[in-house]
């Protein structure tokens, strides 16, 4: 590692070095106090005039830029202890700032800056947010990892009373949604009012051009959309024409006298994984080809997203993981931005996607009898229905993605978790 100049060595007090014995003496007690990783470095010191280093276990060493450390001070003067918002004036910090003293406690690194300001950085926080190198295996606020499924999906239905009256029931609901992308609740009173109360137990409702919250409809074309007919609907996600599609959906069949009308669900993440395994070129095409969409049936409605088109398979720019499926072939706009070769590639990939999507081994059908409510992740699970005859009344709701995810996180998170992860 690069050494400090003699001038810098003199400027930093003798507390800058950390002995292994000092760390060893505190290690057991620190582990009991730490949240999260419980990691305590074996060595720490000044890497060079710009950086501090922590040697975690003689195999992994992190370096932290001095300016970054000062900019991320979490003392009460720099980080509001209640609102957890930054108070530090980033632009008043000298870009070449250097610590004048380093010291350790049982669970933290203490840094003294030239103006006398003192910062404390917990070991678990430093480990979680190590960026050179990245030591964490997941994004700090990652929630449940998805469990993929096919026709053999088998998850227990939750009970309405438990979900409505206990925190544990609500957590179980959110846990299923995060893990499987779908959840069923039994024993729900067959009214719009009870369904709305259940929906609001989960999180805020999202208003759209269909309604201001909960909605109820039959096959009466009250809106110019095929959902308001008796026609079959293939597996799709909703709101592909919104800049941000609804995060969750809820359906409750309140009344039904007729034949057909069963509900279809497909795990889009599972189908995408199969497509990637069997047809990697097709997968890349659907991940890179932007598809324009619209909603224009109602007389005074014309909705298109910004930007105008999005891929069917959307991936996180940092992790590369698939996080959202936007697919409704009925809502696709005119493809007039692709070359002949690109069109051929797209249609070839679309046919392969459709073949897997409509395979019986990937389809879960449910009659959704009155009293049985389904909630599902609209960014992952595609839904549809069979054609039907007779009278069928459905009520449902859309939920915003961010509010759903925040509920899932905060119900499981302690204040200490927040302090470590943010």
C-alpha positions in Angstrom: 0.0 0.0 0.0 1.1 3.5 -0.7 2.6 5.3 2.4 1.9 8.7 3.7 4.4 11.5 3.2 6.5 12.5 6.3 4.3 15.6 6.6 1.1 13.6 6.7 2.6 11.0 9.1 3.4 13.8 11.5 -0.1 15.3 11.1 -1.8 12.1 12.2 -1.7 11.2 15.9 -0.3 7.9 17.0 -3.8 6.5 17.4 -3.8 6.0 13.6 -2.5 2.4 13.9 -4.5 -0.5 15.3 -2.9 -3.6 16.8 -4.3 -7.1 16.2 -4.3 -7.6 20.0 -6.6 -4.6 20.5 -9.1 -6.0 18.0 -8.8 -9.5 19.3 -9.6 -8.3 22.9 -12.8 -6.7 21.8 -13.9 -9.2 19.1 -16.2 -11.4 21.1 -18.0 -8.5 22.8 -18.3 -6.6 19.6 -19.8 -9.5 17.8 -22.6 -9.7 20.4 -23.4 -6.0 19.9 -23.2 -5.7 16.2 -26.2 -6.0 13.9 -26.0 -7.7 10.6 -22.6 -9.1 9.6 -20.9 -8.9 13.0 -17.6 -8.5 11.2 -14.7 -6.9 13.0 -11.5 -6.0 11.1 -8.2 -7.4 12.1 -6.2 -4.4 11.0 -7.0 -0.8 10.1 -5.0 2.3 9.2 -4.0 4.8 6.6 -3.7 3.3 3.1 -2.4 6.6 1.5 -3.2 10.3 1.8 -6.6 9.8 0.2 -7.8 6.5 1.9 -8.3 4.5 5.0 -8.1 0.7 4.9 -9.7 -2.1 6.9 -8.3 -5.6 6.7 -11.2 -7.8 7.6 -9.7 -11.2 7.7 -6.3 -11.1 6.0 -8.0 -12.1 2.7 -10.4 -9.1 2.2 -9.3 -5.5 2.6 -11.5 -2.5 2.0 -10.4 1.0 1.3 -12.5 4.1 1.9 -11.9 7.5 0.4 -11.4 10.2 3.1 -13.9 12.5 1.4 -16.5 9.7 1.2 -16.1 9.0 4.9 -16.6 12.6 5.9 -19.5 12.9 3.5 -21.2 9.9 5.1 -20.8 10.9 8.7 -23.8 9.8 10.7 -23.4 11.9 13.8 -26.4 14.0 14.9 -25.0 17.1 13.3 -24.5 15.4 9.9 -27.4 12.9 9.8 -30.8 13.6 11.5 -31.3 10.9 14.1 -35.1 10.9 13.7 -35.7 11.6 10.0 -32.6 9.7 8.8 -31.9 12.5 6.3 -28.6 13.9 5.5 -27.7 17.3 7.2 -24.0 17.4 6.2 -23.0 20.2 3.8 -21.2 18.1 1.2 -20.0 21.2 -0.7 -18.2 22.7 2.3 -16.0 19.6 2.7 -12.5 20.1 1.3 -12.0 17.5 -1.5 -8.5 16.7 -0.2 -9.6 16.3 3.4 -7.5 14.0 5.5 -8.0 12.6 9.0 -5.8 13.8 11.9 -6.6 10.9 14.1 -8.1 7.4 13.9 -9.2 5.3 16.9 -11.2 2.2 17.6 -14.0 1.2 20.0 -15.5 -2.2 20.4 -17.8 -1.8 17.4 -16.7 1.3 15.5 -14.0 3.3 13.8 -13.6 6.9 15.2 -12.2 9.5 12.9 -11.1 13.1 13.9 -11.0 15.6 11.1 -8.9 18.8 10.8 -11.6 21.1 12.1 -12.1 18.9 15.2 -15.2 17.2 13.9 -15.5 13.6 15.1 -17.2 10.8 13.1 -18.0 7.3 14.2 -18.5 4.5 11.7 -19.7 1.1 12.9 -17.8 -1.9 11.7 -21.0 -3.6 10.4 -22.0 -0.4 8.5 -18.5 -0.2 6.9 -18.7 -3.8 5.9 -22.2 -3.5 4.5 -21.2 -0.4 2.4 -17.7 -1.5 1.4 -17.4 -0.4 -2.2 -13.8 -1.2 -3.0 -14.3 -4.1 -3.1 -18.0 -4.8 -2.7 -18.2 -7.4 0.1 -22.0 -7.9 0.3 -23.6 -10.7 -1.6 -27.0 -8.8 -2.1 -28.1 -5.2 -2.4 -28.4 -3.9 1.2 -32.2 -3.5 1.0 -32.8 -6.7 -0.9 -35.9 -8.5 0.5 -37.0 -12.1 -0.1 -35.3 -14.0 -3.0 -37.9 -15.3 -5.4 -38.9 -18.9 -5.5 -39.9 -19.8 -9.1 -42.8 -22.1 -9.8 -44.8 -23.8 -12.6 -48.0 -25.7 -12.7 -47.1 -27.4 -9.4 -47.4 -24.3 -7.4 -48.5 -25.3 -3.9 -48.7 -22.6 -1.3 -51.2 -22.5 1.6 -54.0 -20.0 1.4 -54.1 -17.5 4.3 -57.2 -16.8 6.3 -58.9 -13.4 6.1 -59.3 -13.0 9.9 -55.6 -13.7 10.5 -54.4 -11.3 7.9 -56.8 -8.5 9.0 -56.2 -8.8 12.8 -52.6 -9.9 13.3 -49.3 -8.5 12.3 -48.1 -12.1 11.8 -50.8 -12.7 9.3 -49.9 -9.5 7.4 -46.2 -10.5 7.4 -47.2 -14.0 6.0 -49.1 -12.3 3.2 -46.2 -10.0 2.3 -43.7 -12.9 2.6 -45.7 -15.0 0.1 -45.9 -12.1 -2.3 -42.2 -11.4 -2.1 -41.2 -15.1 -2.4 -43.7 -16.5 -4.9 -45.2 -13.3 -6.3 -48.7 -14.5 -5.6 -50.9 -15.2 -2.5 -54.4 -16.4 -1.9 -56.7 -15.4 1.0 -59.8 -17.4 2.0 -62.9 -16.4 3.9 -63.2 -12.8 2.6 -66.7 -11.4 2.8 -68.2 -11.2 -0.7 -68.5 -7.4 -0.8 -66.6 -4.5 -2.4 -66.3 -2.9 1.0 -64.7 -5.9 2.7 -62.3 -6.4 -0.3 -61.3 -2.7 -0.1 -60.6 -3.0 3.6 -58.4 -6.0 2.9 -56.6 -4.2 0.1 -55.9 -1.2 2.4 -54.6 -3.5 5.0 -51.7 -4.2 2.6 -50.8 -0.7 1.4 -52.1 2.3 -0.5 -54.3 1.8 -3.5 -53.2 3.3 -6.8 -55.6 5.5 -8.7 -55.9 5.0 -12.5 -58.2 5.9 -15.3 -60.3 2.9 -14.3 -61.1 4.1 -10.8 -60.0 6.1 -7.8 -59.2 3.0 -5.8 -61.1 -0.3 -5.6 -63.0 -1.1 -8.7 -65.8 -3.5 -9.7 -66.8 -4.5 -13.2 -68.8 -6.9 -15.3 -68.7 -7.7 -19.1 -70.5 -4.5 -20.0 -67.7 -2.5 -21.8 -68.0 0.3 -19.3 -64.4 0.8 -20.4 -63.3 0.1 -23.9 -61.0 -2.8 -22.8 -61.2 -6.5 -23.5 -61.2 -7.1 -19.7 -64.8 -5.7 -19.8 -65.9 -8.4 -22.2 -66.5 -12.2 -22.0 -63.5 -12.9 -24.2 -60.6 -15.1 -23.1 -57.5 -13.2 -22.1 -54.1 -14.6 -22.6 -51.3 -14.4 -19.9 -50.3 -10.7 -19.6 -49.2 -8.1 -17.2 -51.3 -4.9 -16.7 -50.4 -1.3 -17.3 -47.6 -1.8 -19.9 -48.7 1.6 -21.2 -47.9 3.3 -17.8 -44.4 4.7 -17.2 -44.5 2.6 -14.0 -47.0 -0.2 -14.1 -48.9 -1.1 -10.9 -46.7 -3.2 -8.6 -49.5 -5.5 -7.3 -53.0 -6.5 -8.3 -55.9 -7.9 -6.3 -58.9 -9.8 -7.7 -62.1 -11.0 -5.9 -64.9 -12.7 -7.9 -67.9 -11.4 -6.0 -70.6 -13.0 -8.2 -70.7 -15.7 -10.9 -73.6 -17.5 -12.6 -72.4 -19.1 -15.8 -69.7 -21.2 -17.4 -65.9 -20.6 -17.7 -64.2 -17.6 -16.5 -61.4 -19.3 -14.6 -58.3 -17.3 -13.8 -54.8 -18.0 -15.2 -51.5 -17.3 -13.5 -48.0 -17.8 -14.9 -44.7 -17.1 -13.1 -43.0 -14.9 -15.7 -39.6 -15.1 -13.9 -39.7 -18.9 -14.3 -40.7 -18.7 -18.0 -37.9 -16.1 -18.6 -35.4 -18.4 -16.9 -36.5 -21.3 -19.2 -36.3 -19.0 -22.3 -32.7 -18.0 -21.3 -31.7 -21.6 -20.8 -33.2 -22.9 -24.0 -33.0 -19.9 -26.3 -30.4 -17.4 -25.0 -30.5 -15.3 -28.2 -34.2 -14.9 -28.0 -33.9 -13.9 -24.4 -31.4 -11.2 -25.3 -33.7 -10.0 -28.0 -36.6 -9.6 -25.6 -34.3 -7.9 -23.1 -33.1 -5.3 -25.6 -35.9 -4.7 -28.0 -38.1 -1.8 -26.9 -41.8 -2.3 -27.5 -44.2 0.6 -27.7 -47.6 0.2 -26.0 -50.8 2.2 -25.5 -54.2 2.4 -23.9 -56.6 4.2 -26.2 -60.0 2.5 -26.1 -61.9 5.1 -24.0 -63.0 8.2 -25.9 -60.9 10.7 -23.9 -58.0 8.4 -23.1 -54.6 8.0 -24.8 -51.9 6.7 -22.5 -48.4 5.9 -23.5 -45.3 5.5 -21.3 -42.2 7.7 -21.0 -39.9 6.7 -22.6 -42.3 5.6 -25.4 -41.2 1.9 -25.4 -39.7 -0.6 -23.0 -38.4 -4.2 -23.4 -40.5 -7.1 -22.3 -37.7 -8.3 -20.0 -36.3 -5.5 -17.9 -33.1 -5.8 -15.9 -31.3 -3.9 -13.2 -28.5 -1.9 -14.6 -26.2 -2.7 -11.7 -26.9 -6.3 -10.8 -28.1 -7.5 -14.2 -31.0 -9.3 -12.6 -34.5 -9.5 -14.2 -36.8 -7.3 -12.1 -39.8 -6.6 -14.3 -41.8 -8.1 -17.1 -43.9 -5.8 -19.3 -45.9 -8.0 -21.6 -49.4 -7.6 -23.1 -49.4 -8.4 -26.7 -52.9 -6.9 -27.0 -51.7 -3.5 -25.9 -48.7 -3.4 -28.2 -48.5 -0.4 -30.5 -47.3 -0.4 -34.1 -43.7 -1.6 -34.5 -42.3 1.0 -36.9 -38.9 1.6 -35.3 -37.1 -1.6 -36.2 -35.2 -2.7 -39.3 -36.3 -5.7 -41.2 -33.6 -7.9 -39.6 -34.6 -6.6 -36.1 -38.3 -7.3 -36.8 -37.4 -10.9 -37.8 -35.4 -11.4 -34.6 -38.1 -9.9 -32.5 -40.9 -12.0 -33.9 -38.8 -15.2 -33.7 -38.1 -14.4 -30.0 -41.7 -13.5 -29.4 -43.0 -16.8 -30.7 -40.6 -18.7 -28.5 -41.7 -16.7 -25.5 -45.3 -17.3 -26.3 -44.7 -21.1 -26.7 -43.3 -21.3 -23.2 -45.9 -18.9 -21.7 -48.8 -21.0 -23.0 -47.3 -24.4 -22.1 -49.6 -26.3 -19.8 -46.7 -27.1 -17.5 -46.3 -23.4 -16.7 -50.0 -22.5 -16.3 -51.8 -22.4 -12.9 -55.6 -22.2 -13.2 -57.9 -21.3 -10.4 -61.7 -20.9 -10.2 -61.3 -18.1 -7.6 -64.7 -18.9 -6.1 -66.3 -16.0 -4.2 -64.6 -15.5 -0.9 -61.2 -16.4 -2.3 -59.0 -13.4 -3.1 -55.8 -13.4 -5.1 -53.0 -10.8 -4.9 -50.1 -11.0 -7.2 -46.9 -9.2 -8.3 -47.8 -7.5 -11.6 -44.0 -7.1 -12.4 -43.6 -10.8 -12.3 -46.8 -12.9 -12.5 -48.8 -12.8 -15.7 -52.5 -13.4 -15.5 -55.4 -14.1 -17.8 -58.7 -15.9 -17.9 -60.8 -18.3 -20.0 -63.8 -17.1 -21.9 -67.1 -17.3 -20.1 -70.9 -17.0 -20.4 -73.4 -15.6 -18.0 -72.9 -13.0 -15.2 -69.5 -12.4 -13.6 -68.7 -9.5 -11.3 -65.1 -9.0 -10.3 -63.7 -6.3 -7.9 -60.0 -5.5 -7.6 -57.3 -3.0 -6.9 -54.0 -1.8 -8.1 -51.1 -1.1 -5.7 -48.0 1.1 -6.2 -44.8 -0.8 -6.3 -42.8 1.3 -3.9 -45.5 1.3 -1.2 -45.8 -2.5 -1.4 -42.0 -3.0 -1.1 -41.7 -0.5 1.8 -44.4 -2.4 3.7 -42.5 -5.6 3.2 -39.2 -4.1 4.3 -40.4 -2.1 7.3 -42.4 -4.8 9.0 -39.3 -6.9 9.3 -36.8 -4.1 10.0 -35.5 -2.8 13.3 -34.2 0.7 13.8 -30.7 -0.9 14.0 -31.3 -2.5 10.6 -32.1 0.9 9.1 -29.0 2.5 10.6 -26.8 -0.3 9.1 -28.4 -0.5 5.7 -28.9 3.2 4.9 
